[in-house]
Amino acid sequence: MSRYSPGCEKNVHRYHARLWIFGDAVGAACWRKGYDTCKLRMAPRDDKIRIDLSIGELLHLTSLAHLGFRKMMPNDRGIEMHRFDGEQQALAGTSAVERLEQAIPETHRPSDYSAARQSLIRHWWPLERKSA
């Protein structure tokens, strides 16, 4: 048996219904705000792109990037195309390729590509040539 009179209980149910509607509206608004905020945080900036690649695709891409890096060195005459204009451009190129390689899980990551690129740069632009 209820402690409230029938009229009072009816008022409580009316308020419950209004509170449920209000709570539903607040919950939906909070969810939408959180979703929109997360979407903005997860989305790449306007000058960036985001691509989902499998490990196999990423391995192929980094192998091709490394090969392309080697072909852009000034001493490679296998393919006449755009070449690095200087050491700074080559260092920026190897940095970009290394960012790709860092995305590969460590167990699958090729270990010698970065060292090979750094060696190519050091041998083409040696310190004595820089100081001269």
ZAPAFI-937367 format. One line per 4 residues: number of its first residue (from 0); for each residue x, y, z of N, C-alpha, C. Coordinates in steps of 0.1 Angstrom, whole numbers. Example, Ala and Ser with C-alpha at 12.3 -4.5 7.8 and 13.67 -1.06 7.14 Angstrom:
! residues 2
0> 132,-57,78,123,-45,78,132,-33,78; 128,-22,71,137,-11,71,129,0,79
***
This chain:
! residues 132
0> 8,-12,0,0,0,0,9,12,0; 5,22,-7,13,34,-9,11,44,2; 21,51,6,21,61,16,14,74,11; 13,75,-2,7,88,-8,-8,86,-11
4> -14,96,-11,-29,96,-15,-29,93,-30; -40,88,-35,-41,86,-50,-38,98,-58; -43,110,-54,-40,122,-62,-26,126,-62; -19,124,-50,-5,127,-49,4,117,-57
8> 0,104,-57,7,94,-65,6,97,-80; -6,102,-84,-8,106,-98,2,117,-102; 4,127,-93,13,138,-96,27,133,-97; 31,124,-88,45,118,-89,47,111,-102
12> 37,104,-107,39,97,-120,40,107,-131; 32,118,-130,33,129,-140,47,134,-141; 53,137,-129,66,142,-128,77,132,-133; 75,120,-130,84,109,-135,84,109,-150
16> 73,110,-156,72,110,-171,79,122,-177; 77,134,-171,84,146,-175,99,144,-173; 103,139,-162,118,137,-159,124,127,-169; 117,117,-172,122,107,-182,124,114,-196
20> 114,121,-200,116,129,-213,128,138,-212; 128,146,-201,140,155,-199,153,147,-199; 154,137,-191,166,129,-191,170,123,-204; 160,119,-212,163,113,-225,168,124,-234
24> 163,136,-233,167,147,-242,182,151,-238; 184,152,-225,198,156,-220,208,145,-224; 204,132,-222,213,122,-226,216,122,-241; 206,124,-249,209,125,-264,218,137,-267
28> 215,148,-260,224,160,-263,238,158,-259; 240,151,-247,253,148,-242,261,139,-252; 253,128,-256,259,119,-265,264,125,-278; 255,134,-283,258,141,-296,270,150,-294
32> 271,157,-283,282,166,-281,295,158,-280; 295,147,-272,306,139,-271,310,132,-284; 301,128,-292,304,122,-305,310,132,-314; 304,144,-315,310,154,-323,324,158,-319
36> 326,159,-306,340,163,-301,350,152,-305; 346,140,-303,355,128,-306,358,128,-321; 347,130,-329,349,130,-343,359,141,-348; 358,153,-341,368,163,-345,382,159,-341
40> 383,153,-329,397,149,-324,403,138,-333; 394,129,-337,399,118,-345,402,121,-360; 395,131,-365,396,134,-379,410,141,-381; 416,138,-392,429,145,-395,427,159,-398
44> 437,167,-396,436,182,-399,434,183,-414; 431,195,-419,428,198,-433,440,194,-442; 452,196,-437,464,194,-445,470,180,-443; 462,171,-437,467,157,-434,456,147,-440
48> 460,135,-442,451,124,-446,453,113,-437; 444,104,-436,445,92,-427,441,80,-436; 449,70,-437,447,58,-445,448,46,-436; 439,36,-438,440,24,-431,447,14,-440
52> 458,8,-436,465,-2,-443,468,-14,-435; 468,-26,-442,471,-38,-435,487,-38,-433; 492,-47,-425,506,-48,-423,513,-52,-437; 507,-61,-444,513,-64,-457,513,-52,-467
56> 503,-45,-467,502,-33,-476,513,-23,-471; 514,-21,-458,524,-11,-453,538,-16,-456; 541,-29,-455,554,-34,-458,557,-32,-473; 548,-34,-482,550,-31,-496,553,-17,-498
60> 545,-8,-492,546,6,-494,560,11,-489; 564,7,-478,577,11,-473,589,6,-481; 587,-6,-487,597,-11,-496,598,-3,-508; 587,1,-514,587,10,-526,592,24,-522
64> 589,29,-511,593,42,-506,609,42,-505; 614,31,-500,629,30,-498,635,29,-512; 629,21,-521,635,20,-534,634,34,-541; 623,41,-540,622,54,-546,632,64,-540
68> 634,63,-527,644,71,-521,658,69,-527; 662,56,-529,675,53,-535,676,58,-549; 665,58,-556,665,62,-570,666,78,-571; 662,85,-561,662,99,-561,676,105,-557
72> 685,96,-552,698,101,-549,705,105,-561; 713,116,-560,720,122,-572,729,112,-580; 735,102,-573,744,93,-579,737,81,-586; 724,80,-585,717,69,-592,713,74,-605
76> 717,68,-616,714,72,-629,705,62,-636; 699,53,-629,691,43,-634,678,48,-641; 672,58,-634,660,64,-640,662,79,-639; 661,86,-650,662,101,-649,648,106,-646
80> 648,112,-634,635,118,-629,639,129,-618; 630,133,-611,633,143,-600,643,137,-591; 653,145,-587,663,140,-578,663,150,-566; 669,146,-555,670,155,-544,679,167,-547
84> 675,179,-543,683,191,-546,694,193,-537; 694,186,-525,704,188,-516,702,179,-504; 711,179,-494,711,171,-483,698,173,-474; 694,185,-473,682,188,-464,670,182,-470
88> 669,182,-484,657,176,-490,658,160,-488; 670,155,-489,671,140,-487,668,136,-473; 672,145,-463,669,142,-449,654,143,-447; 648,152,-453,633,153,-451,626,141,-457
92> 631,136,-469,626,125,-475,627,112,-467; 639,110,-461,641,98,-453,633,99,-440; 631,111,-435,622,113,-423,608,108,-426; 603,112,-438,589,108,-442,588,93,-443
96> 598,87,-449,598,72,-451,599,66,-438; 607,71,-428,608,65,-415,595,66,-407; 587,76,-410,574,77,-403,565,66,-408; 566,62,-421,558,51,-426,563,38,-419
100> 576,37,-418,582,24,-412,578,23,-398; 577,34,-390,574,34,-376,559,29,-374; 551,30,-384,537,25,-383,536,10,-384; 547,3,-388,547,-11,-389,550,-17,-375
104> 543,-27,-371,546,-33,-358,561,-38,-358; 567,-37,-346,582,-39,-345,586,-53,-350; 577,-63,-348,580,-77,-352,581,-78,-367; 575,-69,-375,575,-70,-389,583,-59,-396
108> 588,-50,-388,595,-38,-393,608,-41,-400; 611,-37,-412,624,-39,-418,635,-31,-410; 646,-37,-406,655,-30,-397,666,-22,-404; 670,-26,-416,681,-19,-422,679,-8,-432
112> 666,-5,-435,663,5,-445,668,19,-441; 665,22,-429,668,36,-424,683,38,-424; 690,28,-419,705,29,-419,710,30,-433; 705,23,-442,709,23,-456,707,37,-462
116> 695,43,-459,693,57,-464,702,67,-458; 705,66,-445,714,75,-438,728,74,-444; 732,61,-447,745,59,-453,746,65,-467; 735,64,-475,735,70,-488,737,85,-487
120> 730,91,-477,731,106,-476,746,109,-471; 751,102,-461,764,106,-456,775,104,-467; 773,94,-476,783,91,-486,782,101,-498; 770,106,-500,769,115,-511,772,129,-507
124> 769,133,-495,772,146,-490,781,145,-478; 794,141,-480,803,139,-469,806,152,-462; 811,151,-449,814,163,-441,825,171,-448; 835,165,-454,846,173,-460,840,181,-472
128> 830,176,-479,824,183,-490,816,195,-485; 810,193,-473,802,204,-467,811,215,-463; 822,212,-457,831,223,-451,838,230,-462; 840,224,-474,847,231,-485,839,242,-492
***
